[in-house]
Amino acid sequence: MKQARRSLYAVVLLFMLFMMQQLGLIDPILSGIESVPWWVYLLIAGILFSGYRAFSISREDKELDDEWVEKQGNIYMKRIEAEKERRDRNKDPKAML
């Protein structure tokens, strides 16, 4: 599903670039890009990479937290079941009458 979505995005992007070229909108953009110093591109790339890494690391951290919470929940449920079994074994059958 992700790959199909990415492919669709790529096709839409290529179509938009084609339409911009046909309408003559690409040349002013390219001349504007050529007038910007090279270090600005490095700065923008660094910002984008930093944002990507922050997003991916936070997603990985959330997955680890979810796994830990699930593990602790399972341990808690096992303790509850063990306590129920212990109480059931220790019940006096005469006390129920």
N, C-alpha and C positions, 0 to 999 in steps of 0.2 A: 504494500500500500504506500509506504514512504517513497519507494523508488518510482512508482507511477506518478505520485504527486510531484516529485522532483523533476521528472521528465516533462510533465505538463507545464511546470514553471519555466523550464528551459525553452520549450517551444513557444510559450507566450512571450518570453523575453526576446527571443530571436525574431518573432513576428513584429514586436514593437520596434526593435532596432531597424528592421527592414522598412517599416512604414516611415520611421523618422528619416531614413536615408532617402526614400522616395519623395518626401515632402521638403527635403533640403534643410532639415533641422539639425543634422549631425555636424556640418561644417562649422557653424558658430560655436558649438560645444567643444569641438576639437581645437579650434583656435584659442578658446579660453583655457583649455587644459594645458596647452603648450606654453602659456604665459605664466604658469604657476611654478615656483621653484621646486626642485626635486625633493628637498627635505620635507616639504609639506606632505607629499605623498607617503613618505616614510612615517610621518607623524600620524596620518590618518590610518595607515595600515596597522600601526602599533595600537591605536585606540580600538580598532575593530577586532584585532587579535586578542587584546586584553578583555574586551567584552565577551567574546566567544568563550575564552577560557573560564571567565568568571561564571558564565551561564552553565557550561558543561560541568565544572567542578561542583557548583551548587546542586545540580541535578544528581550527580554521583553521590554527594553527601546526603541528599534526601533519600535516595535508594538505600544507602547504608543505615540510615536512621530507621527507615521503615522495616528493614530486616531485623534490626535489633529490637524494635518494639514488638514485632511479631514473635520473636524468640522469647522475649520476656513474658508476653501474654500466654504463650504455650506453657511456659514453666509455671506461671500462676494458676492456669487451669488444671495442670497436673496436681498441684498442691491442693487445690479445692477438691478434686476427685479423691485424692488420698485421704483427706480429712473426712469426707462423706463416708468413705469405706470404713475408716477407723471408728466413726461414730455408729455406723450400722452394726459393726461387730461388737461394740461395747454396750449396745442397747440391751436392757433387761426385758425379756419377752413378757414377764409377769407384770411389769410396770404399765404395759399397754392395756391390761384388762381392767 
